[in-house]
C-alpha cells in the first residue's frame, strides 16, 4: 500500500526573534505493508531530518492531520491532493480538501485554538515532539 501523511508543525524558534517563529504544513509518502509501519517510517525519517537539517530546529511539535492510503498510484488521470483555501490573515482558519473530485470536495475546516491545530473542531493528534 502507498501512504501519504499530512502534517502540521510548530517550532519555538521565536526565542531569538519573533520573526523567526515557524509553523507550517508538509506531507510525506511511503510504501508500506500497514498504516502502523508507514507511521513508524514517517517517525524515523523525521528523526533524520531533525538530526541532519534545520527544518525542525528548536522545540518542535508535529501533528498528524490525515493519513491517506492508496492501493495503487493513479495512471489514467491525475488526482488532486491537499487543496487549501485561505482568506485574509494566515492565522485565520482555512478550508482544506484532501482528495477533491468533481463529485465531492469533502472539505474540512482547520484552525488554531489555544496553540493547537484543530480540524472540524477537534484537536489534531500529536505525532512527534522534539525538545
C-alpha positions, 0 to 999 in steps of 0.5 A: 500500500502507498501512504501519504501523511499530512502534517502540521508543525510548530517550532519555538524558534521565536526565542531569538526573534519573533520573526523567526517563529515557524509553523507550517504544513508538509506531507510525506509518502511511503510504501508500506505493508500497514498504516502502523509501519508507514507511521513508524517510517514517517517517525524515523525519517523525521528523526533524520531530518531533525538530526541532519537539517534545520527544518525542525530546529528548536522545540518542535511539535508535529501533528498528524492531520490525515493519513491517506492510503492508496492501493495503487498510484493513479495512471489514467488521470491525475488526482488532486491532493491537499487543496487549501483555501485561505482568506485574509490573515494566515492565522485565520482558519482555512478550508482544506480538501484532501482528495477533491473530485468533481463529485465531492470536495469533502472539505474540512475546516482547520484552525488554531485554538489555544496553540493547537491545530484543530480540524472540524473542531477537534484537536489534531493528534500529536505525532512527534515532539522534539525538545 
